[in-house]
Structures are given as structure tokens and as C-alpha cells.
Amino acid sequence: MSSYFIKTGRLFTPVRKYAWLFTLLVGIGGLWYPRLGLLVIPVMLSLVIMAFFRGRYWCGNFCAHGSLFDSLLPLSRNSKIPAFFKAKIVVGGFFLWFTFNLTRKFIRVWSLSGTGAFWDRLGMIFVSSYLMVIIAGVLLSLFVTPRTWCNFCPMGVLQRLSSKLGKLLGVARKTDVKVSITSSKLCHKCGKCARVCPMQLLPYAEFPEHNQFTAENCIKCATCVENCPAGILYIGPEQEAAAKSARTDESGADGRRRITARVAAVKELKPDVREYTFQFLEPEKISYKPGQFLLLKIQDNPEMFRAYTISSYCTDGRSAGIIVKKVKDGYGTEMIFNNVKAGDVVELEGPLGNSLQVDKKAARLLFVANGIGITPFIPLVYDVLEKGSAARDVTLVYGVRHENDFIYDEYFRELAAKHPRFRYLKVVSRPEDPQVRKGYVTNVVEELALTGYKTYICGSKAMTADMLQVLRKLGYDEEDIFYEAV
């Protein structure tokens, strides 16, 4: 079984990438030159002052220890943080012990005030503290997860106290920034924001009415923002969150609702690709369109879904199908392949999405897909050709790695044979047969100079980015390009 927690890059800025050097400078270099420890004093003042205005923002963006711990992520077990390290009695007790111990040391050193040894002894207090954090934090990073220490870090507690004061005085409301969501209605509930969170919080499950995540332990590192598949998270103040929510187009979620369904059939398309057909039970009918997607619930605690584009549909809205490709070490696809069987009753949400809603008035339509991104075009091509559209030219460019990776190949070939206005162009990036066209979907579009189309793209993020560059190079207007990365 793959791990719930995902290892992903967290060092987005130069400060976060190299701040760990400061920790080693003080904690290690201070053993030979103790006065280096005095550098910690302005750091402590800075983090307390920043927390007054922005909560634990320092932890996620400037903390040298955090930079060190996050740098160890590739070597970490990245496992669940034991509840013991989050318990209030442990966090509070450790903070009191640390404060008492530090105060006791200050009192002892103060007796040397005015002597040459005073500054060295004072600096050594901070050096020893930094060294202790390095040793304990690194061990916890390797054997648990990088930010384990941050859950009971005394500086983190100090920031939380300062933040509470800022809120109490009404200052932080204008200055604080939080993880925010443009619209909770557009959330896929995939849990990825939680799976990459260094503090192992649950943003997607806890967004309140004002669309901001208010957990005190959020360090605002933007790791969830960088990894959100729907691209609806950002770091911002309360006022911005309210304004963005008011401007957000939620039309793609207008019909979203909970759906109880039975798995009517499971069809194996490839050893690692299956099509699941659902018969709706409650409600019995759902109004959806080709190009939209459904959310399939994969677990209850915490509640988590996976988004899949509708691959087949019926006109009476009583059933729908999705195609799932098993991903190596894929947390969700492993669950689906292992647990979802024909006859099972499952929970869905949807329908969602409007980014692939085809303009049937367009004279020329270009569909571009690679890999499992072909899924939405199974119903879309059929709908355009069989249900009526103004398009005189409908072109599908479909790319895969190997010849046997094509799915619904015969289906598209039959549509091409039946409809002269439909072109079905295939390309393989790593073919074994020399007769097969080698290359990528971008090569096909660029070589054939396919201009003047309303274009719809679905596939990997890398392909989508490359295709956007090609289309812009060919002179496409942004308003004629629609895409959805998988």
C-alpha cells in the first residue's frame, strides 16, 4: 500500500533553500566562536514581531531550522506524526521547561555582566540550544517526518502567543495572510493539500465560511498551493479572500451534489486501465454534459475523493462511466483497483467542470490528448459528430508512449470511417514498430500547422504546457484554447 503522505518539494524560494546554512553556522560554528549565538537574538525578535501580524508565517518561509528539516525530506520516512508530539500537555510542558531552563542560564550568565566572558557565555546559550534543535530535529526528520519538531517547537509556541495577541488587539485581521480557496464548491476533495502539508493538517476538510484556513499551526509555506490539482488555493488576507470568492466563476459546480450509485460493470481495457460504469441510485437521474467529471469517494477518514472525467454517458442520465489508470504507488488508484467491484454501492459527487465544454458553433474543432487524457474526448467526439454541431473539421490528435497504450482506438477509427469530417491522428513517442508515426502530439500540431481551431486539450501537465507554447507560436488567441491537465 502506498503512503498517504507525499514527498514533494517545499524549497520554493532562495531563503527557504539556503537558510539551513545559518543553523549550521550558529549550531556548529558557534562551538568554536560562541558569539555567533548572539545572531539568534534578532531572529527571535523578528519571528515574534512577524507572528503578531501574520501568525506562524516565519516558520514556513524564513526559519533556518525548517529549511534544514525540509531539505531532509528525500531521506525521511515521511510517516504520520505521533499524536504525542501534538498533545497540548506535551507542547505546553516542553515550552515551560525550555523557558525555565533558558531563564536559569541567563541568570547565571548575567553575573558575568561587564566582563569579557559575558558575551561568549551569552552566545553559547543560544549555540547549545541551536545544536540541541539540530540533533533532535534531524533525528525526528529522518525517522518520522521533517516538520515533527515544529509541532512542539518553543519558538512556534511563542509565535502562536504573539499571534493571539495580534488578533485580540484587532491588528492581525488586516495584516494576516492565510491559505485561502477561491471557492469550496470547486474543491475536488482529493486531499492532496493534506498529503503534502508539512504539518499534516487538513485544509480541504476545514475551510470555513470565509474560504480561509484558520488552523493556528499552519505555517503558510504554500506547499498546498503549489500542489493543488484544481489550482484554487492561494495565500492571501481576509479582504482578498472575500473579493476573490465574489469574483470566482462557480458555474462548473452548479449541478454538484452527493450521489449514491451502484457499480454496474467493471471492464478491463488494459492490465492497468479499467472502465467503471455507475448506475445512479439516489438520485436516479443526473443531468451532466460530455467533458464534465465526477468525484469518486475512496475513503471515509479523512473523507477523500478522486476526480475522473466522464468517459461514457447515457442520454437519460441514469448512468455514467469513468476510466481509471492504475498509477504506480498511486494512493487512490490502488484503492479503487483493489476495493471497487461490480455490484458495490459507492458515493459520488458531481457533476463538475466546464473547461472542456465544446463550442458546437465553431467551424473547426481540435482535440489534443495524451495518455489517460483521452478520456473526456470519448463522449465529446461522439457528441459533436452524432448529436450535431456546426464543425466542418473535427480533428483528434492522440499520443501515447507505446503502440499498445491506445484505448478506445477502434472506437475512434470507426467514427473516422463513418464521418469524413473527422480526422483521427495517432502518434507514439516510443514505438517498437518503425511504421508507426513517432513523436509527440505537439509535433503533429506544429508540423501540420493546425491553425484556426477551437482547441481542447487534456493530458499531462508537461504536454499541456508544451502544447500551449506551440499554439501561441502558431498564432492562436487565448480565448480559443481550453485545457484540463491530469
Protein Blocks (a to p, Z undefined) as FASTA:
>chain_A
ZZfbdcddfblbfklmmmmmmmmmmmmmmmmmmmlmmmmmmmmmmmmmmmmmnojmlmmm
mpmklmmmmmmmmmpgoiacdfklmpmklmmmmmmmmmmmmmmmmmmmmmmgoiaklmmm
mmmmmmmmmmmmmmmmmmmmmmmcfklmmmmgmklmmmmmmmmmmmmnommmmmpccddd
fblklpgolommmmmmmnlpafklmccfkopafbfklgolommmmmmmnlpaccddfklm
mmmmmmpccklmmmgccdddddfbdcdfbfkbccdddddfbdfbdcddehiacdddfbfb
dcdddddddfbdcfklpaccddddddehiaklmmmmmmmcghiacddeddedjklcccfk
bfbdcdddehjllmmmmmmmmmmmmnopabfbdcdddddfbfklpghklmmmmmmmmmmk
bccddddfbbfblkbccddfklmmmmnopghiacdddddfklmmmmmmmmmmnopafklp
ccddZZ
